[in-house]
């Protein structure tokens, strides 16, 4: 049974819960092989490596973790060269991963509720958190870095994926110091004469929170670093940049640490959404003045931003916004989530006028969606096309089963759906060499196929999603649902090269 190519062929109730659950089984084997089971043809111009990161160890010796965000990170690398593709995966050998594998049991509490065996007494006053390195992976300055927002990066060998140790960004980060999991690549940095730079941040939350911004040159050196205090507790996963600003959404939440300290709950389970409080938008100038402005908008929760850009006195930010934070309940089973009971994430455009100190917003995409992406040369600039994972159905909340393309100029939509038995990951846009238009390229995504309990690497024509997959590369196994990834034009394949 093949995955359906077109949304119109699938009923509105497009998934079975048990199919979706299969993508949350641990993958404990590390593979290394050339992919030879392919439908269609890999475009010969597609050259480079797709790296993906995500929690892949969802149990420790049979004891399940409480939430997938607590799972140990695993990197998948799909290298494309001359019409062929190679797959490799490897767990990140963090210190805690090695300890727990040796002990055969859970030794560390997880942020989102995973507890050590032995009840609350075994967990009380143990505030250690393991660096699970499970959220993103980026190749920059000749280094492949696995990122988790609450700690320092781990450096990996880009060919073998061997863990080389934690990376301090050439001595800038202290041991354990945070470096967030959502760096933004400015393709033409104003402060550096148009040379690209990587922009990232860290958060130290508290009664007053500290946001530190880092900017790295193409060699991986931190060339700018500045810290700013903002009032209140800040739970910030992602941010956006323009040519002159960094933009952070400070979601309206309260954090009560007492249940965490007493061993009753994970830190993430102590977060409470405050629907009657506004969301704050923190705008920090990237130039030498580094002025901070804080504006307010109506309550909502933002995990991910698609893009931001400037136009006159206004900044426009396109973000996936939820009506409320999907709180993690103690004792709950994430595999039994009731999608119909939750509000979907939707794409909104926020208009920030810095002169008038006003914020307005408009709904761009009402369909349930997440993990937005775009042409990398348009980061921080006005773009025409956004791509994102989406629900198959136009209304309601559901697992991501489709890739959606939104034309911000014409309002047109294109949808490629893997329903009823396929579930998609974050899409990645890859520019075609010598591309003539903003959408001249490919969309790459890992798709879990419940029919065969395996994952496919799907290649779509970014100009026309509805023509169906150009190629579907069938892996020999599944890859658990990941979080984020990136593409580099560098080809990392085992020797000897083909």
Buried (B, 14 or more C-beta within 10 A) or exposed (E): EEBBBEBEEBEEEBBEEEBBBBBBEBBEEEBEEEBEEBBEEBBEBBBBBBBBBBBBBBEBEEEBBBBBBBBBBBBBBBBBBEBBBBBBBBBBBBEBBEEBBEEEBBBBBBBBBBBBEEEEEEBEEBEEBBBBBBBBBBBBBEBBBBBBBBBBBBBBEBBBBEBEEBBBBEEBBEEEBBBBBBBBBBBBBEBBEEEBBBBBBBBBBEEEBBBBBBBBBBEBEBEBEBEBEBEBBBBBBBBBBBBBBBBBBBBBBEBEEEBBBEBBBBBBBBBEBBEEBBBBBBBBBBEEEBEBEBBBBEBBBBBBBBBBBBEEEBBBBBBBBBBBBBEBEEEBEBBEBEBEEBEBBBBBBBBBBBEEEEBEBEEBBEBBBBBBBBBBBBBBBBBBBBBBBBBBBEEBBBBBBBBBBBEBEEEEBBBBBBBBBBBBBBBBBBBBEEBEEBBBBBBBBBBBBBEBEBBBBBBBBBBEBBEBBBBBBBBEEBBBBBBBBBBBEEBBBBEEEE
